[in-house]
Amino acid sequence: MKRLHASVVLAICGLAAFALQTAPAIAKKPAKNTKPANTGKPVKGAPVVPGSRYLALGDSVTFGYEEASVVPAPNYNDAASFVNYPQVLGQEYHLNVANASCPGETSSSFINTSAPSHGCENNPAHSSSNYRTLFPLHVSYSGSQLAYAVSYLHGRHNVRLVSLMIGANDLFVCQETTSDHCASSAEQAATSATVTKNVRTIVSAIRNQAHYNGQIVVVNYYSLDYASAAINAQSQLLNQAQDAGARGFHVKFADGFGEFEAGALHSGGNTCTAGLLTMLSAGGCGVHPSYSGQGLLAQAVAKTIKIS
């Protein structure tokens, strides 16, 4: 279990995306094994080593998405300009990162692009304003994110890490398509059951169709306000749904919820005031992690995985 180097986390708090991408390598102790496995299937659960591949899967959090009203305004035409936790991990441990995430992806659209999405392939308003139609992703592919993941893992044998963070947009779709904005326990339970079922399908495909036997980490979501019991419960319900679907497939769980909670402690549990969420020009915060928030998610993953 290792922590991200402190200088990386601090740098994310104060640097723009372009500065992070051009930062010098972080000085660390020499790795025990610096030679990646380029041929043959990796040893089961093999540790991450410099030069190995990392496949990141998920939604807007994994993508590094920022709301349009963030200052400075995000450049949606340049996917590389968005800071995200897979990028932070990749730079710290010298990994070859393939980030297949899509803003607005639900656990259902992850599997089937015609299933309800929250703005990746389609949206509840049935408008043409969908991210994959308008803007580039970090990696280019056709078809579903799951199909890409299986193909990627089939074609590359030095993948040492796969992360998955999915399900928040299922809740947002429920909120936008129900008269009570998904307030009933029955609607929330149905949404959770869908996330659990789909995560099980996703992880099963990675293990059994792609025959990937390396490390898989499910990244848990944070709370938008730890001072609110209701908001905490919503995040924990989502995390429980994710975790339940992944159990039984030798998967580890990165405590994004706990990392943000600790980071917001000095601000009375207010994730916004703590600077862990995107800051909007009109005041207040968005729902996506700031650069420092992304750093905490990266640290949550780093503390969970085996690194050599």
Contacts in CASP RR format, 6 or more apart in sequence:
PFRMAT RR
TARGET T0000
AUTHOR 0000-0000-0000
METHOD contacts of the structure
MODEL  1
MKRLHASVVLAICGLAAFALQTAPAIAKKPAKNTKPANTGKPVKGAPVVP
GSRYLALGDSVTFGYEEASVVPAPNYNDAASFVNYPQVLGQEYHLNVANA
SCPGETSSSFINTSAPSHGCENNPAHSSSNYRTLFPLHVSYSGSQLAYAV
SYLHGRHNVRLVSLMIGANDLFVCQETTSDHCASSAEQAATSATVTKNVR
TIVSAIRNQAHYNGQIVVVNYYSLDYASAAINAQSQLLNQAQDAGARGFH
VKFADGFGEFEAGALHSGGNTCTAGLLTMLSAGGCGVHPSYSGQGLLAQA
VAKTIKIS
1 303 0 8 1.000
1 304 0 8 1.000
2 302 0 8 1.000
2 303 0 8 1.000
2 307 0 8 1.000
3 299 0 8 1.000
3 302 0 8 1.000
3 303 0 8 1.000
4 88 0 8 1.000
4 89 0 8 1.000
4 92 0 8 1.000
4 295 0 8 1.000
4 298 0 8 1.000
4 299 0 8 1.000
4 302 0 8 1.000
5 26 0 8 1.000
5 27 0 8 1.000
5 28 0 8 1.000
5 92 0 8 1.000
7 26 0 8 1.000
8 26 0 8 1.000
8 88 0 8 1.000
8 91 0 8 1.000
8 92 0 8 1.000
8 295 0 8 1.000
8 298 0 8 1.000
9 292 0 8 1.000
9 295 0 8 1.000
9 296 0 8 1.000
9 298 0 8 1.000
9 299 0 8 1.000
11 20 0 8 1.000
11 23 0 8 1.000
12 20 0 8 1.000
12 83 0 8 1.000
12 88 0 8 1.000
12 291 0 8 1.000
12 292 0 8 1.000
12 293 0 8 1.000
12 294 0 8 1.000
12 295 0 8 1.000
13 290 0 8 1.000
13 291 0 8 1.000
13 292 0 8 1.000
14 291 0 8 1.000
14 292 0 8 1.000
15 23 0 8 1.000
15 291 0 8 1.000
16 72 0 8 1.000
17 80 0 8 1.000
17 81 0 8 1.000
17 82 0 8 1.000
17 83 0 8 1.000
17 291 0 8 1.000
18 81 0 8 1.000
20 83 0 8 1.000
20 87 0 8 1.000
20 88 0 8 1.000
20 91 0 8 1.000
20 291 0 8 1.000
21 80 0 8 1.000
21 87 0 8 1.000
23 91 0 8 1.000
25 91 0 8 1.000
25 94 0 8 1.000
26 91 0 8 1.000
26 92 0 8 1.000
28 92 0 8 1.000
31 49 0 8 1.000
31 50 0 8 1.000
31 308 0 8 1.000
32 308 0 8 1.000
33 47 0 8 1.000
33 49 0 8 1.000
33 308 0 8 1.000
34 49 0 8 1.000
34 50 0 8 1.000
35 49 0 8 1.000
36 49 0 8 1.000
36 50 0 8 1.000
36 51 0 8 1.000
36 52 0 8 1.000
36 158 0 8 1.000
36 160 0 8 1.000
37 43 0 8 1.000
37 46 0 8 1.000
37 52 0 8 1.000
37 157 0 8 1.000
37 158 0 8 1.000
37 160 0 8 1.000
38 157 0 8 1.000
38 158 0 8 1.000
39 157 0 8 1.000
39 158 0 8 1.000
40 157 0 8 1.000
41 157 0 8 1.000
41 211 0 8 1.000
41 213 0 8 1.000
42 157 0 8 1.000
42 158 0 8 1.000
42 159 0 8 1.000
42 160 0 8 1.000
42 213 0 8 1.000
42 214 0 8 1.000
44 213 0 8 1.000
44 214 0 8 1.000
45 160 0 8 1.000
45 213 0 8 1.000
45 214 0 8 1.000
45 215 0 8 1.000
45 250 0 8 1.000
45 306 0 8 1.000
46 160 0 8 1.000
46 214 0 8 1.000
46 215 0 8 1.000
46 306 0 8 1.000
47 160 0 8 1.000
47 215 0 8 1.000
47 305 0 8 1.000
47 306 0 8 1.000
47 307 0 8 1.000
47 308 0 8 1.000
48 54 0 8 1.000
48 93 0 8 1.000
48 95 0 8 1.000
48 160 0 8 1.000
48 161 0 8 1.000
48 215 0 8 1.000
48 305 0 8 1.000
48 306 0 8 1.000
48 307 0 8 1.000
48 308 0 8 1.000
49 160 0 8 1.000
49 307 0 8 1.000
49 308 0 8 1.000
50 93 0 8 1.000
50 94 0 8 1.000
50 95 0 8 1.000
51 94 0 8 1.000
51 95 0 8 1.000
51 96 0 8 1.000
51 158 0 8 1.000
52 95 0 8 1.000
52 96 0 8 1.000
52 158 0 8 1.000
52 159 0 8 1.000
52 160 0 8 1.000
52 161 0 8 1.000
53 95 0 8 1.000
53 96 0 8 1.000
53 97 0 8 1.000
53 98 0 8 1.000
53 156 0 8 1.000
53 158 0 8 1.000
53 159 0 8 1.000
53 160 0 8 1.000
53 161 0 8 1.000
54 86 0 8 1.000
54 89 0 8 1.000
54 90 0 8 1.000
54 95 0 8 1.000
54 96 0 8 1.000
54 97 0 8 1.000
54 98 0 8 1.000
54 159 0 8 1.000
54 160 0 8 1.000
54 161 0 8 1.000
54 162 0 8 1.000
54 163 0 8 1.000
55 98 0 8 1.000
55 100 0 8 1.000
55 149 0 8 1.000
55 152 0 8 1.000
55 153 0 8 1.000
55 159 0 8 1.000
55 161 0 8 1.000
55 162 0 8 1.000
55 163 0 8 1.000
56 62 0 8 1.000
56 84 0 8 1.000
56 85 0 8 1.000
56 86 0 8 1.000
56 97 0 8 1.000
56 98 0 8 1.000
56 99 0 8 1.000
56 100 0 8 1.000
56 101 0 8 1.000
56 162 0 8 1.000
56 163 0 8 1.000
57 100 0 8 1.000
57 101 0 8 1.000
57 110 0 8 1.000
57 145 0 8 1.000
57 149 0 8 1.000
57 162 0 8 1.000
57 163 0 8 1.000
57 164 0 8 1.000
57 165 0 8 1.000
57 166 0 8 1.000
57 202 0 8 1.000
58 100 0 8 1.000
58 101 0 8 1.000
58 102 0 8 1.000
58 105 0 8 1.000
58 110 0 8 1.000
58 145 0 8 1.000
58 164 0 8 1.000
58 165 0 8 1.000
58 166 0 8 1.000
59 101 0 8 1.000
59 102 0 8 1.000
59 103 0 8 1.000
59 104 0 8 1.000
59 105 0 8 1.000
59 106 0 8 1.000
59 120 0 8 1.000
59 165 0 8 1.000
59 166 0 8 1.000
59 167 0 8 1.000
59 168 0 8 1.000
59 169 0 8 1.000
60 101 0 8 1.000
60 102 0 8 1.000
60 103 0 8 1.000
60 104 0 8 1.000
60 105 0 8 1.000
60 169 0 8 1.000
60 288 0 8 1.000
61 84 0 8 1.000
61 85 0 8 1.000
61 101 0 8 1.000
61 165 0 8 1.000
61 168 0 8 1.000
61 221 0 8 1.000
61 288 0 8 1.000
61 289 0 8 1.000
61 297 0 8 1.000
62 84 0 8 1.000
62 85 0 8 1.000
62 86 0 8 1.000
62 99 0 8 1.000
62 101 0 8 1.000
62 163 0 8 1.000
62 165 0 8 1.000
62 219 0 8 1.000
63 79 0 8 1.000
63 82 0 8 1.000
63 84 0 8 1.000
63 99 0 8 1.000
63 101 0 8 1.000
63 102 0 8 1.000
63 103 0 8 1.000
63 137 0 8 1.000
63 138 0 8 1.000
64 82 0 8 1.000
64 83 0 8 1.000
64 84 0 8 1.000
64 101 0 8 1.000
64 288 0 8 1.000
64 289 0 8 1.000
64 294 0 8 1.000
65 74 0 8 1.000
65 82 0 8 1.000
65 103 0 8 1.000
65 288 0 8 1.000
66 74 0 8 1.000
66 82 0 8 1.000
66 278 0 8 1.000
66 288 0 8 1.000
67 74 0 8 1.000
67 278 0 8 1.000
67 280 0 8 1.000
67 286 0 8 1.000
67 288 0 8 1.000
68 74 0 8 1.000
69 280 0 8 1.000
69 281 0 8 1.000
69 282 0 8 1.000
70 278 0 8 1.000
70 279 0 8 1.000
70 280 0 8 1.000
70 281 0 8 1.000
70 286 0 8 1.000
71 279 0 8 1.000
71 281 0 8 1.000
74 81 0 8 1.000
74 82 0 8 1.000
75 81 0 8 1.000
76 134 0 8 1.000
76 135 0 8 1.000
77 135 0 8 1.000
77 136 0 8 1.000
78 136 0 8 1.000
79 135 0 8 1.000
79 136 0 8 1.000
79 137 0 8 1.000
79 138 0 8 1.000
80 138 0 8 1.000
83 291 0 8 1.000
83 294 0 8 1.000
84 99 0 8 1.000
84 101 0 8 1.000
84 294 0 8 1.000
85 219 0 8 1.000
85 289 0 8 1.000
85 294 0 8 1.000
85 295 0 8 1.000
85 297 0 8 1.000
85 298 0 8 1.000
85 301 0 8 1.000
86 97 0 8 1.000
86 99 0 8 1.000
86 163 0 8 1.000
86 298 0 8 1.000
87 97 0 8 1.000
87 99 0 8 1.000
88 294 0 8 1.000
88 295 0 8 1.000
88 298 0 8 1.000
89 95 0 8 1.000
89 97 0 8 1.000
89 298 0 8 1.000
89 301 0 8 1.000
89 302 0 8 1.000
90 97 0 8 1.000
92 298 0 8 1.000
92 302 0 8 1.000
93 302 0 8 1.000
93 307 0 8 1.000
95 160 0 8 1.000
95 161 0 8 1.000
98 138 0 8 1.000
98 139 0 8 1.000
98 152 0 8 1.000
99 137 0 8 1.000
99 138 0 8 1.000
99 139 0 8 1.000
100 137 0 8 1.000
100 138 0 8 1.000
100 139 0 8 1.000
100 141 0 8 1.000
100 145 0 8 1.000
100 148 0 8 1.000
100 149 0 8 1.000
100 152 0 8 1.000
101 137 0 8 1.000
101 138 0 8 1.000
101 145 0 8 1.000
101 165 0 8 1.000
102 120 0 8 1.000
102 121 0 8 1.000
102 131 0 8 1.000
102 132 0 8 1.000
102 137 0 8 1.000
102 145 0 8 1.000
103 119 0 8 1.000
103 120 0 8 1.000
103 131 0 8 1.000
104 117 0 8 1.000
104 118 0 8 1.000
104 119 0 8 1.000
104 120 0 8 1.000
104 131 0 8 1.000
104 169 0 8 1.000
105 117 0 8 1.000
105 118 0 8 1.000
105 120 0 8 1.000
105 121 0 8 1.000
105 145 0 8 1.000
105 166 0 8 1.000
105 169 0 8 1.000
106 115 0 8 1.000
106 116 0 8 1.000
106 117 0 8 1.000
106 118 0 8 1.000
106 120 0 8 1.000
106 166 0 8 1.000
106 167 0 8 1.000
106 169 0 8 1.000
106 170 0 8 1.000
106 173 0 8 1.000
107 166 0 8 1.000
107 167 0 8 1.000
107 170 0 8 1.000
107 194 0 8 1.000
107 195 0 8 1.000
107 198 0 8 1.000
107 199 0 8 1.000
107 202 0 8 1.000
108 115 0 8 1.000
108 116 0 8 1.000
108 117 0 8 1.000
108 170 0 8 1.000
108 194 0 8 1.000
108 198 0 8 1.000
109 115 0 8 1.000
109 116 0 8 1.000
109 117 0 8 1.000
109 120 0 8 1.000
109 121 0 8 1.000
109 122 0 8 1.000
109 144 0 8 1.000
110 144 0 8 1.000
110 145 0 8 1.000
110 146 0 8 1.000
110 166 0 8 1.000
110 198 0 8 1.000
110 202 0 8 1.000
111 144 0 8 1.000
111 146 0 8 1.000
111 198 0 8 1.000
111 201 0 8 1.000
111 202 0 8 1.000
112 144 0 8 1.000
113 121 0 8 1.000
113 143 0 8 1.000
113 144 0 8 1.000
114 121 0 8 1.000
114 122 0 8 1.000
116 122 0 8 1.000
116 124 0 8 1.000
116 173 0 8 1.000
116 177 0 8 1.000
117 123 0 8 1.000
117 130 0 8 1.000
117 169 0 8 1.000
117 173 0 8 1.000
118 124 0 8 1.000
118 169 0 8 1.000
118 172 0 8 1.000
118 173 0 8 1.000
118 176 0 8 1.000
119 129 0 8 1.000
119 130 0 8 1.000
119 131 0 8 1.000
119 169 0 8 1.000
120 130 0 8 1.000
120 131 0 8 1.000
120 132 0 8 1.000
120 169 0 8 1.000
121 130 0 8 1.000
121 132 0 8 1.000
122 130 0 8 1.000
123 129 0 8 1.000
123 130 0 8 1.000
124 173 0 8 1.000
124 176 0 8 1.000
124 177 0 8 1.000
131 137 0 8 1.000
139 148 0 8 1.000
141 147 0 8 1.000
141 148 0 8 1.000
141 151 0 8 1.000
146 201 0 8 1.000
146 202 0 8 1.000
146 205 0 8 1.000
149 162 0 8 1.000
149 202 0 8 1.000
149 205 0 8 1.000
149 206 0 8 1.000
149 210 0 8 1.000
150 205 0 8 1.000
150 206 0 8 1.000
150 209 0 8 1.000
150 210 0 8 1.000
152 159 0 8 1.000
153 159 0 8 1.000
153 162 0 8 1.000
153 206 0 8 1.000
153 210 0 8 1.000
153 211 0 8 1.000
153 212 0 8 1.000
154 210 0 8 1.000
154 211 0 8 1.000
159 212 0 8 1.000
159 214 0 8 1.000
160 214 0 8 1.000
160 215 0 8 1.000
161 214 0 8 1.000
161 215 0 8 1.000
161 216 0 8 1.000
161 217 0 8 1.000
161 305 0 8 1.000
162 206 0 8 1.000
162 212 0 8 1.000
162 214 0 8 1.000
162 215 0 8 1.000
162 216 0 8 1.000
162 217 0 8 1.000
163 216 0 8 1.000
163 217 0 8 1.000
163 218 0 8 1.000
163 219 0 8 1.000
163 254 0 8 1.000
163 301 0 8 1.000
164 199 0 8 1.000
164 202 0 8 1.000
164 203 0 8 1.000
164 216 0 8 1.000
164 217 0 8 1.000
164 218 0 8 1.000
164 219 0 8 1.000
164 242 0 8 1.000
164 246 0 8 1.000
165 218 0 8 1.000
165 219 0 8 1.000
165 220 0 8 1.000
165 221 0 8 1.000
165 242 0 8 1.000
166 195 0 8 1.000
166 198 0 8 1.000
166 199 0 8 1.000
166 202 0 8 1.000
166 242 0 8 1.000
167 195 0 8 1.000
167 199 0 8 1.000
167 238 0 8 1.000
167 241 0 8 1.000
167 242 0 8 1.000
168 221 0 8 1.000
168 238 0 8 1.000
170 191 0 8 1.000
170 194 0 8 1.000
170 195 0 8 1.000
171 182 0 8 1.000
171 188 0 8 1.000
171 191 0 8 1.000
171 234 0 8 1.000
171 238 0 8 1.000
174 182 0 8 1.000
174 187 0 8 1.000
174 188 0 8 1.000
174 190 0 8 1.000
174 191 0 8 1.000
175 181 0 8 1.000
175 182 0 8 1.000
178 184 0 8 1.000
178 187 0 8 1.000
180 187 0 8 1.000
182 188 0 8 1.000
182 191 0 8 1.000
188 237 0 8 1.000
191 241 0 8 1.000
192 237 0 8 1.000
192 238 0 8 1.000
192 240 0 8 1.000
192 241 0 8 1.000
193 241 0 8 1.000
195 238 0 8 1.000
195 241 0 8 1.000
195 242 0 8 1.000
195 245 0 8 1.000
196 241 0 8 1.000
196 242 0 8 1.000
196 244 0 8 1.000
196 245 0 8 1.000
197 245 0 8 1.000
199 218 0 8 1.000
199 241 0 8 1.000
199 242 0 8 1.000
199 244 0 8 1.000
199 245 0 8 1.000
199 246 0 8 1.000
200 245 0 8 1.000
200 246 0 8 1.000
203 216 0 8 1.000
203 245 0 8 1.000
203 246 0 8 1.000
203 249 0 8 1.000
203 251 0 8 1.000
204 249 0 8 1.000
206 212 0 8 1.000
206 216 0 8 1.000
206 249 0 8 1.000
207 213 0 8 1.000
207 216 0 8 1.000
207 249 0 8 1.000
207 250 0 8 1.000
215 252 0 8 1.000
215 305 0 8 1.000
215 306 0 8 1.000
216 246 0 8 1.000
216 249 0 8 1.000
216 250 0 8 1.000
216 251 0 8 1.000
216 252 0 8 1.000
217 251 0 8 1.000
217 252 0 8 1.000
217 253 0 8 1.000
217 254 0 8 1.000
217 301 0 8 1.000
217 304 0 8 1.000
217 305 0 8 1.000
218 242 0 8 1.000
218 243 0 8 1.000
218 246 0 8 1.000
218 251 0 8 1.000
218 252 0 8 1.000
218 253 0 8 1.000
218 254 0 8 1.000
219 254 0 8 1.000
219 256 0 8 1.000
219 297 0 8 1.000
219 300 0 8 1.000
219 301 0 8 1.000
220 239 0 8 1.000
220 242 0 8 1.000
220 243 0 8 1.000
220 253 0 8 1.000
220 254 0 8 1.000
220 255 0 8 1.000
220 256 0 8 1.000
220 257 0 8 1.000
220 258 0 8 1.000
220 300 0 8 1.000
221 235 0 8 1.000
221 238 0 8 1.000
221 239 0 8 1.000
221 242 0 8 1.000
221 256 0 8 1.000
221 257 0 8 1.000
222 235 0 8 1.000
222 256 0 8 1.000
222 257 0 8 1.000
222 258 0 8 1.000
222 259 0 8 1.000
222 260 0 8 1.000
222 261 0 8 1.000
222 271 0 8 1.000
222 276 0 8 1.000
222 289 0 8 1.000
222 293 0 8 1.000
222 296 0 8 1.000
222 297 0 8 1.000
223 231 0 8 1.000
223 232 0 8 1.000
223 234 0 8 1.000
223 235 0 8 1.000
223 236 0 8 1.000
223 257 0 8 1.000
223 260 0 8 1.000
223 261 0 8 1.000
223 271 0 8 1.000
224 231 0 8 1.000
224 235 0 8 1.000
224 271 0 8 1.000
224 272 0 8 1.000
224 277 0 8 1.000
224 287 0 8 1.000
225 231 0 8 1.000
225 232 0 8 1.000
225 269 0 8 1.000
225 270 0 8 1.000
225 271 0 8 1.000
225 272 0 8 1.000
226 232 0 8 1.000
226 260 0 8 1.000
226 261 0 8 1.000
226 264 0 8 1.000
226 268 0 8 1.000
226 269 0 8 1.000
226 270 0 8 1.000
226 271 0 8 1.000
227 268 0 8 1.000
227 269 0 8 1.000
227 270 0 8 1.000
235 257 0 8 1.000
236 257 0 8 1.000
239 257 0 8 1.000
243 253 0 8 1.000
246 253 0 8 1.000
252 304 0 8 1.000
252 305 0 8 1.000
253 304 0 8 1.000
254 297 0 8 1.000
254 300 0 8 1.000
254 301 0 8 1.000
254 303 0 8 1.000
254 304 0 8 1.000
255 300 0 8 1.000
255 303 0 8 1.000
255 304 0 8 1.000
256 296 0 8 1.000
256 297 0 8 1.000
256 300 0 8 1.000
258 300 0 8 1.000
259 296 0 8 1.000
259 297 0 8 1.000
259 299 0 8 1.000
259 300 0 8 1.000
260 271 0 8 1.000
260 276 0 8 1.000
260 293 0 8 1.000
260 296 0 8 1.000
261 269 0 8 1.000
263 274 0 8 1.000
263 276 0 8 1.000
263 296 0 8 1.000
264 270 0 8 1.000
264 271 0 8 1.000
264 273 0 8 1.000
264 274 0 8 1.000
264 276 0 8 1.000
266 274 0 8 1.000
267 273 0 8 1.000
267 274 0 8 1.000
267 275 0 8 1.000
271 277 0 8 1.000
271 285 0 8 1.000
272 284 0 8 1.000
272 285 0 8 1.000
272 286 0 8 1.000
275 285 0 8 1.000
275 290 0 8 1.000
275 292 0 8 1.000
275 293 0 8 1.000
276 289 0 8 1.000
276 290 0 8 1.000
276 292 0 8 1.000
276 293 0 8 1.000
276 296 0 8 1.000
277 285 0 8 1.000
277 286 0 8 1.000
277 287 0 8 1.000
277 288 0 8 1.000
277 289 0 8 1.000
277 290 0 8 1.000
277 293 0 8 1.000
278 285 0 8 1.000
278 286 0 8 1.000
278 287 0 8 1.000
278 288 0 8 1.000
278 289 0 8 1.000
278 290 0 8 1.000
279 285 0 8 1.000
279 286 0 8 1.000
279 290 0 8 1.000
280 286 0 8 1.000
289 295 0 8 1.000
289 296 0 8 1.000
289 297 0 8 1.000
END
